[in-house]
Amino acid sequence: MGYYSSYKGAENKLKDDDFEEESFDIPDNPPANLHTNMNVFENYEASKAYSSIDEYFWGKAPSTGDFYGIVFEKPIKISKIKVVTGTEDRQNDILHHGALEVGEKIVGSKKGRQCTTYLRLGEFKNGNFEITDVEHKVLFDINCMRILVTKSQKEWLIIRSISVWTSQTANQ
């Protein structure tokens, strides 16, 4: 935020349009493998929702049981999770009925590494999900995270951003 003007003695109380109040609150998004069983539209792949680039995942009308999965390269402690669906242009392409879950026990399968059981942290509200103090609610090191569709929808699904903040290095 700018306060002083280049003109001597003048003050400016201006705010740059690109200035973010919480610019220090940048997610960690630790390295992970991403996968989904939803039908992906064109090249809007799963990786785009988890990246720091301004791109997103876009899937065709998801059904009950469809998921977007994240398998972390190492077990982690999470402090905060935030997921945003839809865009300004496509405000109805949100997750209307969904949940966010985390998993501990990881196994290898033909489909790759994934967790066998999950703990539900909560439901999406108006297409968004946010939770803090995860490390106090989940007593295990997290290996996986998934967005689960709990009811089929006609609208397509845009996952605009998935943000994960870690609290400390997990026990290895």
N, C-alpha and C positions, 0 to 999 in steps of 0.2 A: 504494500500500500504506500503510495507516495504522499508525502506531507509537505515538503518544502518545494517551492517553485524555483525555477532558474532566474526569475526576476528577483532582484534584491529586495528583501523585506516582505515579499508576498508568501502566503501560505496556500497550499492546495490540499484539500481533503478529498482526493480522488482515489478511486479504486480501479485498477486495471481489470478489464473483462476476463482476462485469462488467469487472474490471481485466484488461488485457492486458499481459503482460510486454513484448512487442515493439510497443507502441503507436506507437513512432517509425518502425517498419518498414512504413509504409503504402504500398501500390503507387501508381504514377503513373497507370497506365492512360491513356496519351495518347489524344487524340481519334481516332476511327476509324469506319469503316463496317463493319457486321457483316452477314454473310449465311450461310445454310446451305442445303443441298439436301435436308436431312432433313425428314420430315413432322413438323411442329410440332403438339404437343398443345395445344388450346384457345388461351389467350393467353400461353403460356410462351415468348415470342419470344426470338430470338437475343440481343437487346440486354440481356436480364435477367441473363445470366451475366457480362457485362463491366461492369455498373454497380456502384456502391458501395452500392446498396440491397440489402437481404436478400431477393433474389428469384433465380430460376434459370430456365435454359432446359430445356425438356423435350421430347424428340423420341421419336417412335414407332420401335420396333425398327430401328436403323440397319443398312445393308448395306455390304459391302466397297466402298470408294471414296467413300462419303458423307463430307461434311466440314462443319466449322464454320469459317468464314473471317473474318479480321480484316484490313482494309486501312487502314493508318494514314494520316492526313491529310498527314503529312510523314514523310520517312525518319527513322528513329531508331536510336540505339545502345541496346541492351538489356543490363542487367546480370543480371537474374533474371526467371524466368518460373515461375509456379506455377498449376496447374490442378487443381481438385478436382471429382470427379463423385460422384453419389449423394447421399443424405441419410440422416439417422438413421432416418427412417420407411421409406425405400426404398433399403436398402443394396445391393440387387442391380441397381438401375438405374444401374450404373456403366459406363464404357467398358472392356469386357473386353479388347479387342485394338485398340490405336490408337497413333498416333505424333503427335509435335508437330514441325512443320516451319516454317521461315522462308524468305521469298523476297525477292529484290532487284529484279529487272526487272519493272516494272509496265506493263500495257497496258490500253487501254480496249476494251471489247467491248459487245455488246448486253446482256450480263448485268452491266455495270458494270466498274469498275476491278478488276483482279486481277493476280497475279504469274504469269509464264510458267513459271518453274522454281523448285523448292524444295530446300532443304537440310534433311535430317532431323536433328533434335537429339537424338532419343531416343524410347523407347517408354513407354507408360503402364504403371505397375505397381500392381496392386490398385486400379485406377480413378483413380490420381493421377499427376501429372507435376510434377517440380520440377527446375530446373537453375539453377546460378549461374555467374558469370564468363562469361556469354554473349558479352560484348564481346571476350573473348580467344579464343573459339572460332569466332566468325563475324567475318570480316574485312571485311564490307560493311555499309553502312547498310541497315537492315531496313525494307522497305515493307509486307510482308505476313506474316501468321502464320496457320497453320491446324492444326486438329485433324483428323486423317485416320483414318477407321475402316478398319482393316486386315483385319478378319474380321467377317462378318455375325453378328448376335446376335438372339435372340428377345426378350430383355429390352429395355425402353425405356431411353433415356439421359437422365439429368439431368446437366447441367453446372452445378454449384452456383456456382463462381467461377473466373474467369480473372483472374490478377493479373500485371501487367507493371511492372517497375521499370526506369527508364531510367538510363543512366550519365552521359550528357552530350548536348549538342545535336549532332546529326549534321551532317556536311558537306553544305551545300546546293548 
